[in-house]
Amino acid sequence: MNRIKEVIKEKGFTITSLADKLGIESLSRMIVSPSYPTLEKIATALNVPMWQLFASPAEVAKEAKGETCPYCGQPIAIRTTIEKA
């Protein structure tokens, strides 16, 4: 199941206003079973990576904090060292 309708709302659009932005007449039916090109267009118009159209809000929040890799889902550990002069 996708979260396209929820992401549209989160980004401040309505289905109609996003359809206008995409230059299409009706987006409602396309959201139910979108093709890959449609998903690309929607993600681009909403300025989000395509995976966010399917991820839960918790998953999106984790990735936004940099806690998990968006590709493999594994935790990201960043180590920094400061050299003294």
C-alpha positions in Angstrom: 0.0 0.0 0.0 1.2 3.5 -0.7 1.0 6.7 1.3 0.7 9.0 -1.6 -2.4 10.8 -0.4 -0.9 11.3 3.0 2.4 12.7 1.6 0.4 15.0 -0.7 -1.4 16.4 2.3 1.7 16.6 4.4 3.4 18.7 1.7 0.4 21.1 1.6 -1.2 20.0 -1.6 -4.6 18.6 -2.5 -4.9 15.9 -5.1 -6.5 18.4 -7.5 -3.7 21.0 -7.0 -1.0 18.4 -7.5 -2.7 17.2 -10.6 -2.7 20.8 -11.9 1.0 21.0 -11.1 1.7 17.8 -13.0 -0.5 19.0 -15.9 -2.9 16.1 -15.8 -6.7 16.1 -15.5 -7.2 13.5 -12.8 -4.8 12.1 -10.4 -7.3 10.2 -8.2 -7.3 7.0 -10.2 -3.6 7.1 -10.9 -2.8 7.1 -7.1 -4.6 3.8 -6.5 -2.3 1.8 -8.8 0.4 4.1 -10.1 3.0 3.2 -12.7 6.7 3.8 -12.1 6.8 6.9 -14.3 3.8 8.3 -12.4 5.5 7.7 -9.1 8.6 9.5 -10.3 6.5 12.5 -11.4 4.7 12.6 -8.1 7.9 12.3 -6.0 9.5 15.0 -8.0 6.5 17.4 -7.7 6.4 16.8 -4.0 10.2 17.1 -3.7 10.6 13.8 -1.9 12.5 10.6 -2.7 10.2 8.0 -4.2 10.6 5.6 -1.2 8.8 8.1 1.0 5.6 7.5 -0.9 5.6 4.0 0.7 7.4 4.5 4.0 5.6 5.1 7.4 6.0 8.5 9.0 8.3 6.9 11.6 10.6 5.5 8.9 10.7 8.9 7.2 11.5 10.6 10.6 14.3 8.1 11.3 15.9 8.7 7.9 15.6 12.5 8.3 17.7 12.2 11.4 20.2 10.2 9.5 19.7 7.1 11.7 19.2 4.6 8.9 20.3 4.1 5.3 17.4 4.7 2.9 18.7 1.9 0.6 19.4 -1.0 3.0 17.6 0.2 6.2 20.7 -0.5 8.3 21.8 2.0 11.0 24.4 4.5 9.9 27.3 5.1 12.2 29.4 8.2 11.6 32.7 8.5 13.4 34.6 11.7 13.4 38.0 12.5 14.8 39.5 15.8 15.6 43.2 16.1 15.2 45.1 18.4 17.5 47.6 20.7 15.9 
